[in-house]
Amino acid sequence: MYNFTVSDMTCGHCASTIEKAVKNTDPACEIKIDVAARTVQVETACSAQDIADAIKLAGYTGTLAA
């Protein structure tokens, strides 16, 4: 599971856009988004970089949390 901080995610529309982008990368992934905490958790077979790239292509800055 990867945990990302997405500091520029501020609303439900942002979350929906990010979820769609991640699902396009891995349709079988499980994703949990907390807009208030600005976090995205992804259970996926893809690499963290693939998910980070998907978030970036959606227009957001995803930083992998330690």
mmCIF file of the N, C-alpha and C atoms, coordinates in Angstrom:
data_MODEL
# 
_entry.id   MODEL 
# 
loop_
_atom_site.group_PDB 
_atom_site.id 
_atom_site.type_symbol 
_atom_site.label_atom_id 
_atom_site.label_alt_id 
_atom_site.label_comp_id 
_atom_site.label_asym_id 
_atom_site.label_entity_id 
_atom_site.label_seq_id 
_atom_site.pdbx_PDB_ins_code 
_atom_site.Cartn_x 
_atom_site.Cartn_y 
_atom_site.Cartn_z 
_atom_site.occupancy 
_atom_site.B_iso_or_equiv 
_atom_site.pdbx_formal_charge 
_atom_site.auth_seq_id 
_atom_site.auth_comp_id 
_atom_site.auth_asym_id 
_atom_site.auth_atom_id 
_atom_site.pdbx_PDB_model_num 
ATOM 1   N N  . MET A 1 1  ? 0.849   -1.181 0.000   1.00 0.00 ? 1  MET A N  1 
ATOM 2   C CA . MET A 1 1  ? 0.000   0.000  0.000   1.00 0.00 ? 1  MET A CA 1 
ATOM 3   C C  . MET A 1 1  ? 0.889   1.237  0.000   1.00 0.00 ? 1  MET A C  1 
ATOM 4   N N  . TYR A 1 2  ? 0.497   2.193  -0.791  1.00 0.00 ? 2  TYR A N  1 
ATOM 5   C CA . TYR A 1 2  ? 1.219   3.461  -0.863  1.00 0.00 ? 2  TYR A CA 1 
ATOM 6   C C  . TYR A 1 2  ? 0.355   4.562  -0.271  1.00 0.00 ? 2  TYR A C  1 
ATOM 7   N N  . ASN A 1 3  ? 0.964   5.449  0.469   1.00 0.00 ? 3  ASN A N  1 
ATOM 8   C CA . ASN A 1 3  ? 0.287   6.610  1.040   1.00 0.00 ? 3  ASN A CA 1 
ATOM 9   C C  . ASN A 1 3  ? 0.894   7.869  0.440   1.00 0.00 ? 3  ASN A C  1 
ATOM 10  N N  . PHE A 1 4  ? 0.032   8.683  -0.134  1.00 0.00 ? 4  PHE A N  1 
ATOM 11  C CA . PHE A 1 4  ? 0.479   9.937  -0.729  1.00 0.00 ? 4  PHE A CA 1 
ATOM 12  C C  . PHE A 1 4  ? -0.163  11.105 -0.005  1.00 0.00 ? 4  PHE A C  1 
ATOM 13  N N  . THR A 1 5  ? 0.590   12.168 0.120   1.00 0.00 ? 5  THR A N  1 
ATOM 14  C CA . THR A 1 5  ? 0.055   13.448 0.574   1.00 0.00 ? 5  THR A CA 1 
ATOM 15  C C  . THR A 1 5  ? -0.152  14.282 -0.682  1.00 0.00 ? 5  THR A C  1 
ATOM 16  N N  . VAL A 1 6  ? -1.368  14.797 -0.835  1.00 0.00 ? 6  VAL A N  1 
ATOM 17  C CA . VAL A 1 6  ? -1.686  15.617 -1.997  1.00 0.00 ? 6  VAL A CA 1 
ATOM 18  C C  . VAL A 1 6  ? -2.166  16.964 -1.464  1.00 0.00 ? 6  VAL A C  1 
ATOM 19  N N  . SER A 1 7  ? -1.214  17.852 -1.236  1.00 0.00 ? 7  SER A N  1 
ATOM 20  C CA . SER A 1 7  ? -1.507  19.120 -0.559  1.00 0.00 ? 7  SER A CA 1 
ATOM 21  C C  . SER A 1 7  ? -2.414  20.042 -1.363  1.00 0.00 ? 7  SER A C  1 
ATOM 22  N N  . ASP A 1 8  ? -2.470  19.866 -2.684  1.00 0.00 ? 8  ASP A N  1 
ATOM 23  C CA . ASP A 1 8  ? -3.319  20.731 -3.499  1.00 0.00 ? 8  ASP A CA 1 
ATOM 24  C C  . ASP A 1 8  ? -4.681  20.099 -3.806  1.00 0.00 ? 8  ASP A C  1 
ATOM 25  N N  . MET A 1 9  ? -5.053  19.031 -3.120  1.00 0.00 ? 9  MET A N  1 
ATOM 26  C CA . MET A 1 9  ? -6.382  18.424 -3.228  1.00 0.00 ? 9  MET A CA 1 
ATOM 27  C C  . MET A 1 9  ? -7.259  19.092 -2.173  1.00 0.00 ? 9  MET A C  1 
ATOM 28  N N  . THR A 1 10 ? -8.263  19.843 -2.608  1.00 0.00 ? 10 THR A N  1 
ATOM 29  C CA . THR A 1 10 ? -9.032  20.648 -1.663  1.00 0.00 ? 10 THR A CA 1 
ATOM 30  C C  . THR A 1 10 ? -10.526 20.341 -1.616  1.00 0.00 ? 10 THR A C  1 
ATOM 31  N N  . CYS A 1 11 ? -11.024 19.485 -2.522  1.00 0.00 ? 11 CYS A N  1 
ATOM 32  C CA . CYS A 1 11 ? -12.470 19.265 -2.561  1.00 0.00 ? 11 CYS A CA 1 
ATOM 33  C C  . CYS A 1 11 ? -12.809 17.901 -3.152  1.00 0.00 ? 11 CYS A C  1 
ATOM 34  N N  . GLY A 1 12 ? -14.081 17.589 -3.155  1.00 0.00 ? 12 GLY A N  1 
ATOM 35  C CA . GLY A 1 12 ? -14.540 16.324 -3.695  1.00 0.00 ? 12 GLY A CA 1 
ATOM 36  C C  . GLY A 1 12 ? -14.254 16.170 -5.175  1.00 0.00 ? 12 GLY A C  1 
ATOM 37  N N  . HIS A 1 13 ? -14.304 17.260 -5.918  1.00 0.00 ? 13 HIS A N  1 
ATOM 38  C CA . HIS A 1 13 ? -13.995 17.196 -7.348  1.00 0.00 ? 13 HIS A CA 1 
ATOM 39  C C  . HIS A 1 13 ? -12.543 16.804 -7.554  1.00 0.00 ? 13 HIS A C  1 
ATOM 40  N N  . CYS A 1 14 ? -11.661 17.376 -6.750  1.00 0.00 ? 14 CYS A N  1 
ATOM 41  C CA . CYS A 1 14 ? -10.238 17.018 -6.815  1.00 0.00 ? 14 CYS A CA 1 
ATOM 42  C C  . CYS A 1 14 ? -10.078 15.519 -6.559  1.00 0.00 ? 14 CYS A C  1 
ATOM 43  N N  . ALA A 1 15 ? -10.731 15.035 -5.506  1.00 0.00 ? 15 ALA A N  1 
ATOM 44  C CA . ALA A 1 15 ? -10.638 13.622 -5.138  1.00 0.00 ? 15 ALA A CA 1 
ATOM 45  C C  . ALA A 1 15 ? -11.142 12.733 -6.269  1.00 0.00 ? 15 ALA A C  1 
ATOM 46  N N  . SER A 1 16 ? -12.232 13.118 -6.885  1.00 0.00 ? 16 SER A N  1 
ATOM 47  C CA . SER A 1 16 ? -12.798 12.346 -7.990  1.00 0.00 ? 16 SER A CA 1 
ATOM 48  C C  . SER A 1 16 ? -11.849 12.296 -9.178  1.00 0.00 ? 16 SER A C  1 
ATOM 49  N N  . THR A 1 17 ? -11.223 13.414 -9.481  1.00 0.00 ? 17 THR A N  1 
ATOM 50  C CA . THR A 1 17 ? -10.270 13.485 -10.586 1.00 0.00 ? 17 THR A CA 1 
ATOM 51  C C  . THR A 1 17 ? -9.062  12.590 -10.320 1.00 0.00 ? 17 THR A C  1 
ATOM 52  N N  . ILE A 1 18 ? -8.570  12.626 -9.090  1.00 0.00 ? 18 ILE A N  1 
ATOM 53  C CA . ILE A 1 18 ? -7.425  11.794 -8.726  1.00 0.00 ? 18 ILE A CA 1 
ATOM 54  C C  . ILE A 1 18 ? -7.811  10.318 -8.771  1.00 0.00 ? 18 ILE A C  1 
ATOM 55  N N  . GLU A 1 19 ? -8.975  9.991  -8.227  1.00 0.00 ? 19 GLU A N  1 
ATOM 56  C CA . GLU A 1 19 ? -9.416  8.594  -8.234  1.00 0.00 ? 19 GLU A CA 1 
ATOM 57  C C  . GLU A 1 19 ? -9.535  8.057  -9.664  1.00 0.00 ? 19 GLU A C  1 
ATOM 58  N N  . LYS A 1 20 ? -10.093 8.846  -10.551 1.00 0.00 ? 20 LYS A N  1 
ATOM 59  C CA . LYS A 1 20 ? -10.238 8.425  -11.947 1.00 0.00 ? 20 LYS A CA 1 
ATOM 60  C C  . LYS A 1 20 ? -8.866  8.198  -12.591 1.00 0.00 ? 20 LYS A C  1 
ATOM 61  N N  . ALA A 1 21 ? -7.922  9.082  -12.329 1.00 0.00 ? 21 ALA A N  1 
ATOM 62  C CA . ALA A 1 21 ? -6.582  8.959  -12.909 1.00 0.00 ? 21 ALA A CA 1 
ATOM 63  C C  . ALA A 1 21 ? -5.878  7.704  -12.399 1.00 0.00 ? 21 ALA A C  1 
ATOM 64  N N  . VAL A 1 22 ? -5.991  7.445  -11.108 1.00 0.00 ? 22 VAL A N  1 
ATOM 65  C CA . VAL A 1 22 ? -5.344  6.264  -10.527 1.00 0.00 ? 22 VAL A CA 1 
ATOM 66  C C  . VAL A 1 22 ? -6.002  4.991  -11.057 1.00 0.00 ? 22 VAL A C  1 
ATOM 67  N N  . LYS A 1 23 ? -7.335  4.993  -11.152 1.00 0.00 ? 23 LYS A N  1 
ATOM 68  C CA . LYS A 1 23 ? -8.057  3.825  -11.668 1.00 0.00 ? 23 LYS A CA 1 
ATOM 69  C C  . LYS A 1 23 ? -7.730  3.579  -13.142 1.00 0.00 ? 23 LYS A C  1 
ATOM 70  N N  . ASN A 1 24 ? -7.423  4.625  -13.891 1.00 0.00 ? 24 ASN A N  1 
ATOM 71  C CA . ASN A 1 24 ? -7.007  4.437  -15.282 1.00 0.00 ? 24 ASN A CA 1 
ATOM 72  C C  . ASN A 1 24 ? -5.651  3.744  -15.351 1.00 0.00 ? 24 ASN A C  1 
ATOM 73  N N  . THR A 1 25 ? -4.810  3.965  -14.353 1.00 0.00 ? 25 THR A N  1 
ATOM 74  C CA . THR A 1 25 ? -3.502  3.329  -14.295 1.00 0.00 ? 25 THR A CA 1 
ATOM 75  C C  . THR A 1 25 ? -3.627  1.874  -13.861 1.00 0.00 ? 25 THR A C  1 
ATOM 76  N N  . ASP A 1 26 ? -4.477  1.627  -12.867 1.00 0.00 ? 26 ASP A N  1 
ATOM 77  C CA . ASP A 1 26 ? -4.696  0.264  -12.359 1.00 0.00 ? 26 ASP A CA 1 
ATOM 78  C C  . ASP A 1 26 ? -6.172  0.107  -11.991 1.00 0.00 ? 26 ASP A C  1 
ATOM 79  N N  . PRO A 1 27 ? -6.979  -0.413 -12.921 1.00 0.00 ? 27 PRO A N  1 
ATOM 80  C CA . PRO A 1 27 ? -8.413  -0.566 -12.657 1.00 0.00 ? 27 PRO A CA 1 
ATOM 81  C C  . PRO A 1 27 ? -8.733  -1.468 -11.462 1.00 0.00 ? 27 PRO A C  1 
ATOM 82  N N  . ALA A 1 28 ? -7.822  -2.346 -11.095 1.00 0.00 ? 28 ALA A N  1 
ATOM 83  C CA . ALA A 1 28 ? -8.067  -3.282 -9.993  1.00 0.00 ? 28 ALA A CA 1 
ATOM 84  C C  . ALA A 1 28 ? -7.621  -2.741 -8.635  1.00 0.00 ? 28 ALA A C  1 
ATOM 85  N N  . CYS A 1 29 ? -7.072  -1.546 -8.593  1.00 0.00 ? 29 CYS A N  1 
ATOM 86  C CA . CYS A 1 29 ? -6.552  -1.016 -7.332  1.00 0.00 ? 29 CYS A CA 1 
ATOM 87  C C  . CYS A 1 29 ? -7.684  -0.661 -6.377  1.00 0.00 ? 29 CYS A C  1 
ATOM 88  N N  . GLU A 1 30 ? -7.329  -0.586 -5.105  1.00 0.00 ? 30 GLU A N  1 
ATOM 89  C CA . GLU A 1 30 ? -8.236  -0.079 -4.085  1.00 0.00 ? 30 GLU A CA 1 
ATOM 90  C C  . GLU A 1 30 ? -7.682  1.257  -3.637  1.00 0.00 ? 30 GLU A C  1 
ATOM 91  N N  . ILE A 1 31 ? -8.557  2.259  -3.598  1.00 0.00 ? 31 ILE A N  1 
ATOM 92  C CA . ILE A 1 31 ? -8.102  3.609  -3.274  1.00 0.00 ? 31 ILE A CA 1 
ATOM 93  C C  . ILE A 1 31 ? -8.990  4.204  -2.184  1.00 0.00 ? 31 ILE A C  1 
ATOM 94  N N  . LYS A 1 32 ? -8.344  4.861  -1.224  1.00 0.00 ? 32 LYS A N  1 
ATOM 95  C CA . LYS A 1 32 ? -9.054  5.563  -0.155  1.00 0.00 ? 32 LYS A CA 1 
ATOM 96  C C  . LYS A 1 32 ? -8.530  6.984  -0.136  1.00 0.00 ? 32 LYS A C  1 
ATOM 97  N N  . ILE A 1 33 ? -9.455  7.921  -0.229  1.00 0.00 ? 33 ILE A N  1 
ATOM 98  C CA . ILE A 1 33 ? -9.073  9.330  -0.269  1.00 0.00 ? 33 ILE A CA 1 
ATOM 99  C C  . ILE A 1 33 ? -9.702  10.062 0.910   1.00 0.00 ? 33 ILE A C  1 
ATOM 100 N N  . ASP A 1 34 ? -8.893  10.835 1.610   1.00 0.00 ? 34 ASP A N  1 
ATOM 101 C CA . ASP A 1 34 ? -9.365  11.671 2.712   1.00 0.00 ? 34 ASP A CA 1 
ATOM 102 C C  . ASP A 1 34 ? -9.049  13.116 2.335   1.00 0.00 ? 34 ASP A C  1 
ATOM 103 N N  . VAL A 1 35 ? -10.076 13.823 1.878   1.00 0.00 ? 35 VAL A N  1 
ATOM 104 C CA . VAL A 1 35 ? -9.868  15.195 1.413   1.00 0.00 ? 35 VAL A CA 1 
ATOM 105 C C  . VAL A 1 35 ? -9.418  16.093 2.563   1.00 0.00 ? 35 VAL A C  1 
ATOM 106 N N  . ALA A 1 36 ? -10.028 15.934 3.735   1.00 0.00 ? 36 ALA A N  1 
ATOM 107 C CA . ALA A 1 36 ? -9.678  16.797 4.870   1.00 0.00 ? 36 ALA A CA 1 
ATOM 108 C C  . ALA A 1 36 ? -8.217  16.630 5.272   1.00 0.00 ? 36 ALA A C  1 
ATOM 109 N N  . ALA A 1 37 ? -7.726  15.392 5.246   1.00 0.00 ? 37 ALA A N  1 
ATOM 110 C CA . ALA A 1 37 ? -6.326  15.136 5.598   1.00 0.00 ? 37 ALA A CA 1 
ATOM 111 C C  . ALA A 1 37 ? -5.399  15.270 4.396   1.00 0.00 ? 37 ALA A C  1 
ATOM 112 N N  . ARG A 1 38 ? -6.015  15.399 3.215   1.00 0.00 ? 38 ARG A N  1 
ATOM 113 C CA . ARG A 1 38 ? -5.264  15.516 1.953   1.00 0.00 ? 38 ARG A CA 1 
ATOM 114 C C  . ARG A 1 38 ? -4.358  14.316 1.723   1.00 0.00 ? 38 ARG A C  1 
ATOM 115 N N  . THR A 1 39 ? -4.927  13.129 1.932   1.00 0.00 ? 39 THR A N  1 
ATOM 116 C CA . THR A 1 39 ? -4.173  11.895 1.738   1.00 0.00 ? 39 THR A CA 1 
ATOM 117 C C  . THR A 1 39 ? -4.880  10.977 0.754   1.00 0.00 ? 39 THR A C  1 
ATOM 118 N N  . VAL A 1 40 ? -4.068  10.202 0.059   1.00 0.00 ? 40 VAL A N  1 
ATOM 119 C CA . VAL A 1 40 ? -4.546  9.189  -0.871  1.00 0.00 ? 40 VAL A CA 1 
ATOM 120 C C  . VAL A 1 40 ? -3.801  7.900  -0.546  1.00 0.00 ? 40 VAL A C  1 
ATOM 121 N N  . GLN A 1 41 ? -4.551  6.846  -0.252  1.00 0.00 ? 41 GLN A N  1 
ATOM 122 C CA . GLN A 1 41 ? -3.966  5.530  0.005   1.00 0.00 ? 41 GLN A CA 1 
ATOM 123 C C  . GLN A 1 41 ? -4.349  4.634  -1.163  1.00 0.00 ? 41 GLN A C  1 
ATOM 124 N N  . VAL A 1 42 ? -3.358  3.945  -1.712  1.00 0.00 ? 42 VAL A N  1 
ATOM 125 C CA . VAL A 1 42 ? -3.606  3.087  -2.869  1.00 0.00 ? 42 VAL A CA 1 
ATOM 126 C C  . VAL A 1 42 ? -3.003  1.709  -2.631  1.00 0.00 ? 42 VAL A C  1 
ATOM 127 N N  . GLU A 1 43 ? -3.841  0.689  -2.754  1.00 0.00 ? 43 GLU A N  1 
ATOM 128 C CA . GLU A 1 43 ? -3.404  -0.711 -2.726  1.00 0.00 ? 43 GLU A CA 1 
ATOM 129 C C  . GLU A 1 43 ? -3.362  -1.141 -4.186  1.00 0.00 ? 43 GLU A C  1 
ATOM 130 N N  . THR A 1 44 ? -2.167  -1.403 -4.692  1.00 0.00 ? 44 THR A N  1 
ATOM 131 C CA . THR A 1 44 ? -1.999  -1.657 -6.120  1.00 0.00 ? 44 THR A CA 1 
ATOM 132 C C  . THR A 1 44 ? -0.791  -2.538 -6.388  1.00 0.00 ? 44 THR A C  1 
ATOM 133 N N  . ALA A 1 45 ? -0.798  -3.147 -7.552  1.00 0.00 ? 45 ALA A N  1 
ATOM 134 C CA . ALA A 1 45 ? 0.362   -3.915 -8.008  1.00 0.00 ? 45 ALA A CA 1 
ATOM 135 C C  . ALA A 1 45 ? 1.334   -3.005 -8.769  1.00 0.00 ? 45 ALA A C  1 
ATOM 136 N N  . CYS A 1 46 ? 0.910   -1.782 -9.062  1.00 0.00 ? 46 CYS A N  1 
ATOM 137 C CA . CYS A 1 46 ? 1.760   -0.822 -9.779  1.00 0.00 ? 46 CYS A CA 1 
ATOM 138 C C  . CYS A 1 46 ? 2.819   -0.260 -8.840  1.00 0.00 ? 46 CYS A C  1 
ATOM 139 N N  . SER A 1 47 ? 3.816   0.370  -9.411  1.00 0.00 ? 47 SER A N  1 
ATOM 140 C CA . SER A 1 47 ? 4.858   1.003  -8.601  1.00 0.00 ? 47 SER A CA 1 
ATOM 141 C C  . SER A 1 47 ? 4.343   2.334  -8.043  1.00 0.00 ? 47 SER A C  1 
ATOM 142 N N  . ALA A 1 48 ? 5.000   2.784  -6.995  1.00 0.00 ? 48 ALA A N  1 
ATOM 143 C CA . ALA A 1 48 ? 4.660   4.082  -6.416  1.00 0.00 ? 48 ALA A CA 1 
ATOM 144 C C  . ALA A 1 48 ? 4.836   5.180  -7.452  1.00 0.00 ? 48 ALA A C  1 
ATOM 145 N N  . GLN A 1 49 ? 5.859   5.042  -8.298  1.00 0.00 ? 49 GLN A N  1 
ATOM 146 C CA . GLN A 1 49 ? 6.104   6.057  -9.325  1.00 0.00 ? 49 GLN A CA 1 
ATOM 147 C C  . GLN A 1 49 ? 4.962   6.107  -10.331 1.00 0.00 ? 49 GLN A C  1 
ATOM 148 N N  . ASP A 1 50 ? 4.408   4.946  -10.702 1.00 0.00 ? 50 ASP A N  1 
ATOM 149 C CA . ASP A 1 50 ? 3.264   4.920  -11.623 1.00 0.00 ? 50 ASP A CA 1 
ATOM 150 C C  . ASP A 1 50 ? 2.076   5.683  -11.037 1.00 0.00 ? 50 ASP A C  1 
ATOM 151 N N  . ILE A 1 51 ? 1.826   5.475  -9.756  1.00 0.00 ? 51 ILE A N  1 
ATOM 152 C CA . ILE A 1 51 ? 0.705   6.158  -9.102  1.00 0.00 ? 51 ILE A CA 1 
ATOM 153 C C  . ILE A 1 51 ? 0.991   7.651  -8.975  1.00 0.00 ? 51 ILE A C  1 
ATOM 154 N N  . ALA A 1 52 ? 2.208   7.998  -8.607  1.00 0.00 ? 52 ALA A N  1 
ATOM 155 C CA . ALA A 1 52 ? 2.590   9.413  -8.518  1.00 0.00 ? 52 ALA A CA 1 
ATOM 156 C C  . ALA A 1 52 ? 2.445   10.095 -9.870  1.00 0.00 ? 52 ALA A C  1 
ATOM 157 N N  . ASP A 1 53 ? 2.837   9.400  -10.930 1.00 0.00 ? 53 ASP A N  1 
ATOM 158 C CA . ASP A 1 53 ? 2.701   9.956  -12.286 1.00 0.00 ? 53 ASP A CA 1 
ATOM 159 C C  . ASP A 1 53 ? 1.235   10.164 -12.645 1.00 0.00 ? 53 ASP A C  1 
ATOM 160 N N  . ALA A 1 54 ? 0.372   9.232  -12.256 1.00 0.00 ? 54 ALA A N  1 
ATOM 161 C CA . ALA A 1 54 ? -1.061  9.359  -12.543 1.00 0.00 ? 54 ALA A CA 1 
ATOM 162 C C  . ALA A 1 54 ? -1.638  10.580 -11.817 1.00 0.00 ? 54 ALA A C  1 
ATOM 163 N N  . ILE A 1 55 ? -1.241  10.762 -10.561 1.00 0.00 ? 55 ILE A N  1 
ATOM 164 C CA . ILE A 1 55 ? -1.710  11.925 -9.799  1.00 0.00 ? 55 ILE A CA 1 
ATOM 165 C C  . ILE A 1 55 ? -1.215  13.213 -10.457 1.00 0.00 ? 55 ILE A C  1 
ATOM 166 N N  . LYS A 1 56 ? 0.026   13.209 -10.900 1.00 0.00 ? 56 LYS A N  1 
ATOM 167 C CA . LYS A 1 56 ? 0.592   14.395 -11.559 1.00 0.00 ? 56 LYS A CA 1 
ATOM 168 C C  . LYS A 1 56 ? -0.127  14.701 -12.872 1.00 0.00 ? 56 LYS A C  1 
ATOM 169 N N  . LEU A 1 57 ? -0.407  13.657 -13.654 1.00 0.00 ? 57 LEU A N  1 
ATOM 170 C CA . LEU A 1 57 ? -1.119  13.857 -14.921 1.00 0.00 ? 57 LEU A CA 1 
ATOM 171 C C  . LEU A 1 57 ? -2.532  14.398 -14.695 1.00 0.00 ? 57 LEU A C  1 
ATOM 172 N N  . ALA A 1 58 ? -3.101  14.106 -13.525 1.00 0.00 ? 58 ALA A N  1 
ATOM 173 C CA . ALA A 1 58 ? -4.419  14.624 -13.186 1.00 0.00 ? 58 ALA A CA 1 
ATOM 174 C C  . ALA A 1 58 ? -4.349  16.091 -12.773 1.00 0.00 ? 58 ALA A C  1 
ATOM 175 N N  . GLY A 1 59 ? -3.118  16.603 -12.593 1.00 0.00 ? 59 GLY A N  1 
ATOM 176 C CA . GLY A 1 59 ? -2.949  18.019 -12.270 1.00 0.00 ? 59 GLY A CA 1 
ATOM 177 C C  . GLY A 1 59 ? -2.644  18.299 -10.813 1.00 0.00 ? 59 GLY A C  1 
ATOM 178 N N  . TYR A 1 60 ? -2.248  17.280 -10.064 1.00 0.00 ? 60 TYR A N  1 
ATOM 179 C CA . TYR A 1 60 ? -2.009  17.439 -8.638  1.00 0.00 ? 60 TYR A CA 1 
ATOM 180 C C  . TYR A 1 60 ? -0.598  16.998 -8.274  1.00 0.00 ? 60 TYR A C  1 
ATOM 181 N N  . THR A 1 61 ? -0.170  17.403 -7.091  1.00 0.00 ? 61 THR A N  1 
ATOM 182 C CA . THR A 1 61 ? 1.166   17.081 -6.619  1.00 0.00 ? 61 THR A CA 1 
ATOM 183 C C  . THR A 1 61 ? 1.052   16.007 -5.542  1.00 0.00 ? 61 THR A C  1 
ATOM 184 N N  . GLY A 1 62 ? 1.409   14.776 -5.876  1.00 0.00 ? 62 GLY A N  1 
ATOM 185 C CA . GLY A 1 62 ? 1.359   13.690 -4.917  1.00 0.00 ? 62 GLY A CA 1 
ATOM 186 C C  . GLY A 1 62 ? 2.749   13.388 -4.400  1.00 0.00 ? 62 GLY A C  1 
ATOM 187 N N  . THR A 1 63 ? 2.926   13.443 -3.090  1.00 0.00 ? 63 THR A N  1 
ATOM 188 C CA . THR A 1 63 ? 4.196   13.151 -2.460  1.00 0.00 ? 63 THR A CA 1 
ATOM 189 C C  . THR A 1 63 ? 4.065   11.863 -1.667  1.00 0.00 ? 63 THR A C  1 
ATOM 190 N N  . LEU A 1 64 ? 4.914   10.897 -1.939  1.00 0.00 ? 64 LEU A N  1 
ATOM 191 C CA . LEU A 1 64 ? 4.867   9.624  -1.232  1.00 0.00 ? 64 LEU A CA 1 
ATOM 192 C C  . LEU A 1 64 ? 5.225   9.863  0.224   1.00 0.00 ? 64 LEU A C  1 
ATOM 193 N N  . ALA A 1 65 ? 4.324   9.451  1.113   1.00 0.00 ? 65 ALA A N  1 
ATOM 194 C CA . ALA A 1 65 ? 4.550   9.597  2.545   1.00 0.00 ? 65 ALA A CA 1 
ATOM 195 C C  . ALA A 1 65 ? 5.426   8.469  3.058   1.00 0.00 ? 65 ALA A C  1 
ATOM 196 N N  . ALA A 1 66 ? 6.282   8.776  4.006   1.00 0.00 ? 66 ALA A N  1 
ATOM 197 C CA . ALA A 1 66 ? 7.197   7.764  4.559   1.00 0.00 ? 66 ALA A CA 1 
ATOM 198 C C  . ALA A 1 66 ? 6.468   6.813  5.481   1.00 0.00 ? 66 ALA A C  1 
# 
